[in-house]
Amino acid sequence: MQVEKFEKTVPEVVQKLEKVKGGETLAAELSWCWVSFQNDQNPIGVIQKGQAALELFKEVREKNSKAVSKKLIETLEKALN
């Protein structure tokens, strides 16, 4: 996980998750995990929730390509790798 990239991406990902159907709970969980990571430097939760967000974004994009930008998906993928 690339912390600097993820730090810049988290707010946008959370914001988009709140707008996507089925992403509201995941948005809250990712936010919580990010704050937790900043305190304890344990990335497991952030990575898991980030990957779940990525999967949800890809599913949503298949149904409606305008719902989630390709750039956001690519940025999240790069941050997770």
MOPAC internal coordinates of N, CA, C and O (Angstrom, degrees):
PM7 1SCF
backbone

  N    0.0000 0     0.00 0     0.00 0    0    0    0
  C    1.4471 1     0.00 0     0.00 0    1    0    0
  C    1.5266 1   109.12 1     0.00 0    2    1    0
  O    1.2310 1   120.67 1   -47.25 1    3    2    1
  N    1.3121 1   116.33 1   132.75 1    3    2    1
  C    1.4583 1   121.44 1   178.49 1    5    3    2
  C    1.5305 1   108.08 1   -96.44 1    6    5    3
  O    1.2310 1   121.04 1   -76.86 1    7    6    5
  N    1.3114 1   115.62 1   103.14 1    7    6    5
  C    1.4615 1   122.14 1  -171.61 1    9    7    6
  C    1.5242 1   111.97 1   -58.33 1   10    9    7
  O    1.2310 1   120.08 1   135.78 1   11   10    9
  N    1.3346 1   117.45 1   -44.22 1   11   10    9
  C    1.4607 1   120.07 1  -177.15 1   13   11   10
  C    1.5259 1   111.37 1   -62.04 1   14   13   11
  O    1.2310 1   120.62 1   135.13 1   15   14   13
  N    1.3279 1   116.41 1   -44.87 1   15   14   13
  C    1.4639 1   120.54 1   179.62 1   17   15   14
  C    1.5225 1   110.78 1   -67.53 1   18   17   15
  O    1.2310 1   120.97 1   139.42 1   19   18   17
  N    1.3339 1   115.75 1   -40.58 1   19   18   17
  C    1.4582 1   119.35 1  -178.56 1   21   19   18
  C    1.5222 1   110.04 1   -66.17 1   22   21   19
  O    1.2310 1   120.52 1   141.71 1   23   22   21
  N    1.3231 1   116.61 1   -38.29 1   23   22   21
  C    1.4634 1   121.28 1   179.83 1   25   23   22
  C    1.5291 1   111.06 1   -59.99 1   26   25   23
  O    1.2310 1   120.51 1   141.55 1   27   26   25
  N    1.3175 1   116.63 1   -38.45 1   27   26   25
  C    1.4679 1   121.00 1   179.03 1   29   27   26
  C    1.5253 1   111.70 1   -75.67 1   30   29   27
  O    1.2310 1   120.40 1   152.17 1   31   30   29
  N    1.3255 1   116.84 1   -27.83 1   31   30   29
  C    1.4581 1   122.02 1  -174.65 1   33   31   30
  C    1.5249 1   113.54 1   -87.83 1   34   33   31
  O    1.2310 1   119.92 1   149.34 1   35   34   33
  N    1.3314 1   117.76 1   -30.66 1   35   34   33
  C    1.4672 1   121.63 1  -174.16 1   37   35   34
  C    1.5317 1   113.32 1   -52.13 1   38   37   35
  O    1.2310 1   118.78 1   130.08 1   39   38   37
  N    1.3317 1   119.93 1   -49.92 1   39   38   37
  C    1.4715 1   117.82 1  -178.38 1   41   39   38
  C    1.5313 1   113.62 1   -58.54 1   42   41   39
  O    1.2310 1   120.50 1   139.35 1   43   42   41
  N    1.3200 1   116.65 1   -40.65 1   43   42   41
  C    1.4602 1   120.73 1   179.79 1   45   43   42
  C    1.5303 1   111.38 1   -68.05 1   46   45   43
  O    1.2310 1   120.72 1   139.86 1   47   46   45
  N    1.3208 1   116.24 1   -40.14 1   47   46   45
  C    1.4670 1   120.98 1   179.28 1   49   47   46
  C    1.5246 1   110.09 1   -64.59 1   50   49   47
  O    1.2310 1   120.31 1   134.09 1   51   50   49
  N    1.3257 1   117.01 1   -45.91 1   51   50   49
  C    1.4666 1   121.03 1   179.94 1   53   51   50
  C    1.5206 1   110.04 1   -62.32 1   54   53   51
  O    1.2310 1   120.46 1   136.12 1   55   54   53
  N    1.3135 1   116.73 1   -43.88 1   55   54   53
  C    1.4663 1   121.49 1   179.36 1   57   55   54
  C    1.5332 1   110.88 1   -59.92 1   58   57   55
  O    1.2310 1   120.33 1   136.00 1   59   58   57
  N    1.3110 1   116.97 1   -44.00 1   59   58   57
  C    1.4640 1   121.01 1  -179.85 1   61   59   58
  C    1.5308 1   110.64 1   -69.20 1   62   61   59
  O    1.2310 1   120.15 1   141.07 1   63   62   61
  N    1.3254 1   117.32 1   -38.93 1   63   62   61
  C    1.4593 1   120.50 1   178.57 1   65   63   62
  C    1.5255 1   111.50 1   -60.39 1   66   65   63
  O    1.2310 1   120.73 1   142.55 1   67   66   65
  N    1.3283 1   116.21 1   -37.45 1   67   66   65
  C    1.4619 1   120.59 1   179.56 1   69   67   66
  C    1.5248 1   111.67 1   -65.07 1   70   69   67
  O    1.2310 1   120.12 1   154.17 1   71   70   69
  N    1.3208 1   117.37 1   -25.83 1   71   70   69
  C    1.4566 1   121.95 1  -178.80 1   73   71   70
  C    1.5326 1   112.69 1   -90.29 1   74   73   71
  O    1.2310 1   120.50 1   156.42 1   75   74   73
  N    1.3242 1   116.66 1   -23.58 1   75   74   73
  C    1.4603 1   121.47 1  -176.86 1   77   75   74
  C    1.5235 1   109.41 1   -84.13 1   78   77   75
  O    1.2310 1   120.92 1   -43.72 1   79   78   77
  N    1.3105 1   115.85 1   136.28 1   79   78   77
  C    1.4643 1   120.47 1   178.67 1   81   79   78
  C    1.5261 1   110.01 1   -61.16 1   82   81   79
  O    1.2310 1   120.62 1   -52.61 1   83   82   81
  N    1.3066 1   116.42 1   127.39 1   83   82   81
  C    1.4589 1   121.27 1  -179.77 1   85   83   82
  C    1.5118 1   113.97 1    88.28 1   86   85   83
  O    1.2310 1   119.71 1  -179.90 1   87   86   85
  N    1.3141 1   118.16 1     0.10 1   87   86   85
  C    1.4573 1   120.87 1  -177.14 1   89   87   86
  C    1.5118 1   114.93 1  -103.79 1   90   89   87
  O    1.2310 1   120.10 1   177.39 1   91   90   89
  N    1.3359 1   117.41 1    -2.61 1   91   90   89
  C    1.4630 1   120.33 1  -175.48 1   93   91   90
  C    1.5210 1   112.10 1   -61.29 1   94   93   91
  O    1.2310 1   120.52 1   132.25 1   95   94   93
  N    1.3251 1   116.61 1   -47.75 1   95   94   93
  C    1.4668 1   120.86 1  -179.90 1   97   95   94
  C    1.5229 1   110.48 1   -65.93 1   98   97   95
  O    1.2310 1   120.64 1   138.62 1   99   98   97
  N    1.3001 1   116.38 1   -41.38 1   99   98   97
  C    1.4603 1   121.00 1   179.34 1  101   99   98
  C    1.5298 1   111.01 1   -62.93 1  102  101   99
  O    1.2310 1   120.41 1   144.30 1  103  102  101
  N    1.3264 1   116.81 1   -35.70 1  103  102  101
  C    1.4656 1   120.80 1   177.44 1  105  103  102
  C    1.5187 1   110.41 1   -61.32 1  106  105  103
  O    1.2310 1   120.65 1   134.11 1  107  106  105
  N    1.3281 1   116.37 1   -45.89 1  107  106  105
  C    1.4640 1   120.59 1   179.54 1  109  107  106
  C    1.5295 1   111.21 1   -65.02 1  110  109  107
  O    1.2310 1   120.71 1   138.88 1  111  110  109
  N    1.3250 1   116.26 1   -41.12 1  111  110  109
  C    1.4648 1   120.48 1   179.86 1  113  111  110
  C    1.5264 1   111.29 1   -65.71 1  114  113  111
  O    1.2310 1   120.22 1   137.81 1  115  114  113
  N    1.3179 1   117.18 1   -42.19 1  115  114  113
  C    1.4730 1   120.53 1   179.20 1  117  115  114
  C    1.5244 1   110.34 1   -64.88 1  118  117  115
  O    1.2310 1   120.34 1   138.02 1  119  118  117
  N    1.3191 1   116.95 1   -41.98 1  119  118  117
  C    1.4730 1   120.48 1   177.66 1  121  119  118
  C    1.5205 1   110.50 1   -59.25 1  122  121  119
  O    1.2310 1   121.03 1   133.90 1  123  122  121
  N    1.3266 1   115.63 1   -46.10 1  123  122  121
  C    1.4602 1   120.33 1  -178.97 1  125  123  122
  C    1.5214 1   110.38 1   -62.95 1  126  125  123
  O    1.2310 1   120.53 1   134.61 1  127  126  125
  N    1.3253 1   116.60 1   -45.39 1  127  126  125
  C    1.4667 1   120.94 1  -179.88 1  129  127  126
  C    1.5263 1   111.47 1   -62.74 1  130  129  127
  O    1.2310 1   120.24 1   143.38 1  131  130  129
  N    1.3203 1   117.15 1   -36.62 1  131  130  129
  C    1.4652 1   120.49 1  -179.51 1  133  131  130
  C    1.5282 1   110.14 1   -65.72 1  134  133  131
  O    1.2310 1   120.28 1   134.99 1  135  134  133
  N    1.3197 1   117.07 1   -45.01 1  135  134  133
  C    1.4655 1   120.63 1   178.15 1  137  135  134
  C    1.5223 1   110.00 1   -63.50 1  138  137  135
  O    1.2310 1   120.72 1   137.89 1  139  138  137
  N    1.3160 1   116.22 1   -42.11 1  139  138  137
  C    1.4609 1   121.14 1   177.50 1  141  139  138
  C    1.5270 1   110.73 1   -60.09 1  142  141  139
  O    1.2310 1   120.50 1   136.11 1  143  142  141
  N    1.3349 1   116.66 1   -43.89 1  143  142  141
  C    1.4663 1   121.12 1   178.56 1  145  143  142
  C    1.5240 1   111.16 1   -60.43 1  146  145  143
  O    1.2310 1   120.50 1   139.08 1  147  146  145
  N    1.3215 1   116.64 1   -40.92 1  147  146  145
  C    1.4593 1   119.83 1  -179.87 1  149  147  146
  C    1.5266 1   111.44 1   -63.39 1  150  149  147
  O    1.2310 1   120.77 1   151.82 1  151  150  149
  N    1.3265 1   116.13 1   -28.18 1  151  150  149
  C    1.4629 1   120.15 1  -179.97 1  153  151  150
  C    1.5212 1   113.31 1   -85.11 1  154  153  151
  O    1.2310 1   120.22 1   138.32 1  155  154  153
  N    1.3414 1   117.18 1   -41.68 1  155  154  153
  C    1.4685 1   119.06 1  -173.83 1  157  155  154
  C    1.5307 1   115.08 1  -113.69 1  158  157  155
  O    1.2310 1   119.79 1   174.68 1  159  158  157
  N    1.3294 1   118.01 1    -5.32 1  159  158  157
  C    1.4690 1   123.33 1   178.50 1  161  159  158
  C    1.5270 1   113.35 1    61.91 1  162  161  159
  O    1.2310 1   120.01 1  -157.12 1  163  162  161
  N    1.3330 1   117.58 1    22.88 1  163  162  161
  C    1.4609 1   121.96 1   176.34 1  165  163  162
  C    1.5320 1   107.91 1   -98.56 1  166  165  163
  O    1.2310 1   119.69 1   -71.27 1  167  166  165
  N    1.3363 1   118.20 1   108.73 1  167  166  165
  C    1.4629 1   121.21 1  -171.51 1  169  167  166
  C    1.5289 1   116.16 1   -84.33 1  170  169  167
  O    1.2310 1   119.28 1   179.21 1  171  170  169
  N    1.3193 1   118.98 1    -0.79 1  171  170  169
  C    1.4710 1   120.75 1  -172.53 1  173  171  170
  C    1.5255 1   112.22 1   -56.65 1  174  173  171
  O    1.2310 1   119.69 1   129.49 1  175  174  173
  N    1.3280 1   118.19 1   -50.51 1  175  174  173
  C    1.4602 1   121.25 1  -178.33 1  177  175  174
  C    1.5184 1   112.33 1   -63.76 1  178  177  175
  O    1.2310 1   120.80 1   138.42 1  179  178  177
  N    1.3158 1   116.07 1   -41.58 1  179  178  177
  C    1.4666 1   120.73 1  -179.43 1  181  179  178
  C    1.5295 1   110.00 1   -63.24 1  182  181  179
  O    1.2310 1   120.67 1   137.13 1  183  182  181
  N    1.3014 1   116.33 1   -42.87 1  183  182  181
  C    1.4593 1   120.40 1  -179.95 1  185  183  182
  C    1.5225 1   110.60 1   -65.63 1  186  185  183
  O    1.2310 1   120.23 1   135.00 1  187  186  185
  N    1.3289 1   117.17 1   -45.00 1  187  186  185
  C    1.4660 1   120.57 1  -179.97 1  189  187  186
  C    1.5252 1   111.38 1   -61.54 1  190  189  187
  O    1.2310 1   120.22 1   132.27 1  191  190  189
  N    1.3217 1   117.19 1   -47.73 1  191  190  189
  C    1.4657 1   120.46 1  -178.55 1  193  191  190
  C    1.5265 1   110.98 1   -70.99 1  194  193  191
  O    1.2310 1   120.22 1   146.69 1  195  194  193
  N    1.3231 1   117.18 1   -33.31 1  195  194  193
  C    1.4591 1   120.87 1   175.84 1  197  195  194
  C    1.5181 1   111.44 1   -64.05 1  198  197  195
  O    1.2310 1   120.64 1   138.34 1  199  198  197
  N    1.3280 1   116.38 1   -41.66 1  199  198  197
  C    1.4596 1   120.53 1   178.45 1  201  199  198
  C    1.5297 1   110.85 1   -68.05 1  202  201  199
  O    1.2310 1   120.56 1   142.66 1  203  202  201
  N    1.3292 1   116.53 1   -37.34 1  203  202  201
  C    1.4676 1   120.11 1   177.39 1  205  203  202
  C    1.5289 1   109.93 1   -64.64 1  206  205  203
  O    1.2310 1   120.62 1   139.77 1  207  206  205
  N    1.3239 1   116.41 1   -40.23 1  207  206  205
  C    1.4722 1   120.93 1   178.04 1  209  207  206
  C    1.5268 1   109.65 1   -64.12 1  210  209  207
  O    1.2310 1   120.43 1   137.58 1  211  210  209
  N    1.3097 1   116.78 1   -42.42 1  211  210  209
  C    1.4602 1   121.89 1   179.24 1  213  211  210
  C    1.5303 1   110.78 1   -59.96 1  214  213  211
  O    1.2310 1   120.43 1   134.24 1  215  214  213
  N    1.3202 1   116.79 1   -45.76 1  215  214  213
  C    1.4690 1   121.08 1   178.73 1  217  215  214
  C    1.5331 1   110.87 1   -62.10 1  218  217  215
  O    1.2310 1   120.63 1   136.36 1  219  218  217
  N    1.3316 1   116.40 1   -43.64 1  219  218  217
  C    1.4633 1   120.44 1   179.42 1  221  219  218
  C    1.5275 1   110.34 1   -63.01 1  222  221  219
  O    1.2310 1   120.47 1   136.00 1  223  222  221
  N    1.3255 1   116.70 1   -44.00 1  223  222  221
  C    1.4644 1   120.50 1   179.38 1  225  223  222
  C    1.5265 1   110.75 1   -60.43 1  226  225  223
  O    1.2310 1   120.27 1   137.91 1  227  226  225
  N    1.3201 1   117.09 1   -42.09 1  227  226  225
  C    1.4698 1   120.08 1  -179.70 1  229  227  226
  C    1.5266 1   110.89 1   -65.27 1  230  229  227
  O    1.2310 1   120.18 1   139.66 1  231  230  229
  N    1.3297 1   117.25 1   -40.34 1  231  230  229
  C    1.4645 1   120.72 1   177.71 1  233  231  230
  C    1.5299 1   110.93 1   -62.95 1  234  233  231
  O    1.2310 1   121.10 1   134.94 1  235  234  233
  N    1.3144 1   115.50 1   -45.06 1  235  234  233
  C    1.4651 1   120.49 1  -179.35 1  237  235  234
  C    1.5196 1   110.12 1   -64.87 1  238  237  235
  O    1.2310 1   120.47 1   139.32 1  239  238  237
  N    1.3181 1   116.72 1   -40.68 1  239  238  237
  C    1.4655 1   120.99 1  -178.92 1  241  239  238
  C    1.5306 1   111.48 1   -65.47 1  242  241  239
  O    1.2310 1   119.88 1   147.19 1  243  242  241
  N    1.3307 1   117.84 1   -32.81 1  243  242  241
  C    1.4622 1   120.58 1   177.47 1  245  243  242
  C    1.5267 1   110.75 1   -62.93 1  246  245  243
  O    1.2310 1   120.91 1   142.08 1  247  246  245
  N    1.3300 1   115.86 1   -37.92 1  247  246  245
  C    1.4644 1   120.72 1  -178.91 1  249  247  246
  C    1.5218 1   111.79 1   -78.74 1  250  249  247
  O    1.2310 1   121.06 1   142.23 1  251  250  249
  N    1.3481 1   115.57 1   -37.77 1  251  250  249
  C    1.4605 1   120.49 1  -177.67 1  253  251  250
  C    1.5271 1   108.16 1  -146.60 1  254  253  251
  O    1.2310 1   120.62 1   -76.17 1  255  254  253
  N    1.3115 1   116.42 1   103.83 1  255  254  253
  C    1.4667 1   120.38 1  -174.04 1  257  255  254
  C    1.5277 1   113.43 1   -64.67 1  258  257  255
  O    1.2310 1   120.06 1   161.93 1  259  258  257
  N    1.3227 1   117.48 1   -18.07 1  259  258  257
  C    1.4588 1   119.89 1  -179.61 1  261  259  258
  C    1.5339 1   112.62 1   -90.43 1  262  261  259
  O    1.2310 1   120.08 1   170.05 1  263  262  261
  N    1.3237 1   117.45 1    -9.95 1  263  262  261
  C    1.4683 1   120.86 1  -176.87 1  265  263  262
  C    1.5284 1   112.17 1   -68.97 1  266  265  263
  O    1.2310 1   120.59 1   141.33 1  267  266  265
  N    1.3354 1   116.48 1   -38.67 1  267  266  265
  C    1.4610 1   121.73 1   179.89 1  269  267  266
  C    1.5182 1   107.77 1  -134.03 1  270  269  267
  O    1.2310 1   120.81 1   -50.02 1  271  270  269
  N    1.3193 1   116.06 1   129.98 1  271  270  269
  C    1.4646 1   119.07 1  -176.74 1  273  271  270
  C    1.5311 1   111.27 1   -73.06 1  274  273  271
  O    1.2310 1   121.74 1   -33.66 1  275  274  273
  N    1.3121 1   114.27 1   146.34 1  275  274  273
  C    1.4649 1   120.98 1   177.70 1  277  275  274
  C    1.5282 1   109.36 1   -62.12 1  278  277  275
  O    1.2310 1   120.64 1   143.94 1  279  278  277
  N    1.3119 1   116.39 1   -36.06 1  279  278  277
  C    1.4618 1   121.44 1  -178.97 1  281  279  278
  C    1.5316 1   111.05 1   -62.97 1  282  281  279
  O    1.2310 1   120.34 1   138.61 1  283  282  281
  N    1.3415 1   116.96 1   -41.39 1  283  282  281
  C    1.4604 1   120.29 1   179.47 1  285  283  282
  C    1.5266 1   110.24 1   -63.24 1  286  285  283
  O    1.2310 1   120.43 1   137.65 1  287  286  285
  N    1.3111 1   116.78 1   -42.35 1  287  286  285
  C    1.4667 1   120.92 1   178.84 1  289  287  286
  C    1.5241 1   110.39 1   -62.92 1  290  289  287
  O    1.2310 1   120.28 1   134.48 1  291  290  289
  N    1.3293 1   117.07 1   -45.52 1  291  290  289
  C    1.4682 1   121.01 1   179.92 1  293  291  290
  C    1.5325 1   111.38 1   -64.22 1  294  293  291
  O    1.2310 1   120.60 1   139.14 1  295  294  293
  N    1.3251 1   116.46 1   -40.86 1  295  294  293
  C    1.4710 1   120.50 1   179.49 1  297  295  294
  C    1.5143 1   110.75 1   -64.31 1  298  297  295
  O    1.2310 1   120.60 1   137.58 1  299  298  297
  N    1.3238 1   116.45 1   -42.42 1  299  298  297
  C    1.4687 1   120.42 1   178.93 1  301  299  298
  C    1.5299 1   110.38 1   -65.60 1  302  301  299
  O    1.2310 1   119.97 1   139.34 1  303  302  301
  N    1.3224 1   117.67 1   -40.66 1  303  302  301
  C    1.4618 1   120.70 1   177.27 1  305  303  302
  C    1.5248 1   111.28 1   -60.34 1  306  305  303
  O    1.2310 1   120.56 1   135.51 1  307  306  305
  N    1.3250 1   116.53 1   -44.49 1  307  306  305
  C    1.4718 1   120.49 1  -179.94 1  309  307  306
  C    1.5284 1   111.09 1   -64.99 1  310  309  307
  O    1.2310 1   120.79 1   141.47 1  311  310  309
  N    1.3237 1   116.09 1   -38.53 1  311  310  309
  C    1.4698 1   119.65 1  -179.23 1  313  311  310
  C    1.5263 1   111.34 1   -67.60 1  314  313  311
  O    1.2310 1   120.64 1   146.29 1  315  314  313
  N    1.3253 1   116.38 1   -33.71 1  315  314  313
  C    1.4599 1   120.44 1  -179.19 1  317  315  314
  C    1.5281 1   112.44 1   -77.59 1  318  317  315
  O    1.2310 1   119.74 1   157.08 1  319  318  317
  N    1.3160 1   118.11 1   -22.92 1  319  318  317
  C    1.4748 1   121.36 1  -178.38 1  321  319  318
  C    1.5016 1   111.90 1   -87.87 1  322  321  319
  O    1.2310 1   120.10 1   180.00 1  323  322  321

